[in-house]
Amino acid sequence: MIRYPRDFRGNGRNPPQANWPNGARIAISLVLNYEEGGENNLLHGDKQSEAFLSDIAGAAPWPGMRHWNMESIYDYGARAGFWRLHRLFTGLGLPVTIYGVTSALARNPEQVEAMKEAGWEIASHGLKWVDHRDMDPAEEARQIAESIRLHTEVVGAPPRGWYTGRCSMNTVRLTAETGAFDWISDTYDDDLPHWAEIGDRDQLVIPYTLEANDMRFATAPGYTDGQQFETYLRDTFDTLMEEGGRMFSIGLHNRLIGRPGKMAGLKRFLDYAMAHDGVWFATRGQIAAHWAQTHPHRRIERPSQMDRARFVALYGGIFEHSPWIAEGAFDLELGPAHDCAVGLHNALARIFRSAPPEARLGVLKAHPDLAGKLAAAKRLTAESTAEQASAALDALTDEERAKFTELNETYTARHGFPFIIAVRDHSKASILQAFQTRIANDTPTEFQTACAQVERIALLRLKALLP
């Protein structure tokens, strides 16, 4: 059994209605990353200096050495940038979510007090602002637990949200397994919150952003001035407002956007957004609470997670009396994309399409005649019975039944298999019209037509079972 874990489907073509409070068309989440004092530094027990997200072009770690310039840039974020942003946001009365590196919060008590006085949400940004890529899972779990403990000690309340940022393949699982968080944000995969099933935990995920993010001032390609950042934010805002029912995360850093020339662009954007109706500025905790209440998670039985016996028991009859198709589909690379009607249909249809002609002919022959003897004797499958009833083929007059019998016999004698049509797409009259038209086709053409109708019937059956 091969299973593919990544979820390319998400909400599919019809995302849920966000139903933001007061009919808002957009929810804006302002996130201020507080990392100053938690970055790589020999003073913090690390083996090298920091090299990430600063104004030093081409910065590289200095192994075994402190880096005065790098440290002073991070210091600027705490000493000047934070307070400039604090004045901006409190002056505008805007809610903010802090991604607080716990060790940094412990080294910045005055700023923590200011966050609390402003009523900002203080989420955890991990114990240290370091790369978790190669971290042993047991060590990462230890650091997550210590971050929760220290955060509670420093802030006075445990964190209810989490974002590592420089995460590992284990981070989302490990944070969810704590059961401590209303939301986690170590994904960039959507414009709306969504639920992740991690063991027995239904974890709400609020995706973050790396593009509507001032980190692009320190990375290439990126922004060179505040106006570029403002333009990008405005364009994103306008697009999401037009779509409606979306979330807009904006990522900020004290040492980057806290510089005067950069912050001017942010200020102009905020003035622009606040001048519109239908805008809900919210913390991530407020968004999480709204989503959990409005869109509580409901677990479904997922085809990609079933064992073979269950899979074949449920889907072995989707292609009439042909469980070998489900057996073959079970052995494909199934994943979250196949946990919906269209996705699972694709997997089943692949097995049908790749089968030799004689096997596909066997599937055609497994289908009953329309309004035939099996229907009269009530020996159809439940699916076929319901389908024929949908077009009133179970309530024919004697004259209509005689006509169907004649057409069935003529068609089968000419082509060697029953007439097959997805009756849920038709009325009794249009079925009779198709019957009379298709009898005249050559058999190779009709074989392909019948196979296509078999696939259509399978899709409609699956749509009655799956999202």
Secondary structure, DSSP 8 states (H G I E B T S, - for coil): -EE----S-TTTTS------GGG-SEEEEEEEEE-TTTBS-GGGT-SB---SSSSSTT----BTS--HHHHHHHHHIIIIIHHHHHHHHHHHT---EEEE-HHHHHT-HHHHHHHHHHT-EEEE--SSBS--TT--HHHHHHHHHHHHHHHHHHHSS--SEE--SS--TTHHHHHHHTT--SEE------SS-EEEEETTEEEEE----SSSBGGGGSSSS--SSHHHHHHHHHHHHHHHHHH-SEEEEEEEEHHHHTSHHHHHHHHHHHHHHHTSSSEEE--HHHHHHHHHHHS-------GGGS-HHHHHHHHTTSSTT-HHHHHHHHTSEE-GGGSSHHHHHHHHHHHHHHS-HHHHHHHHHHS--TT-HHHHTT-S-HHHHHHHHHTTTTS--HHHHHHHHHHHHHHHHHHSS-----GGG--HHHHHHHHHHHTTS-HHHHHHHHHHHHHHHHHHHHHTT--
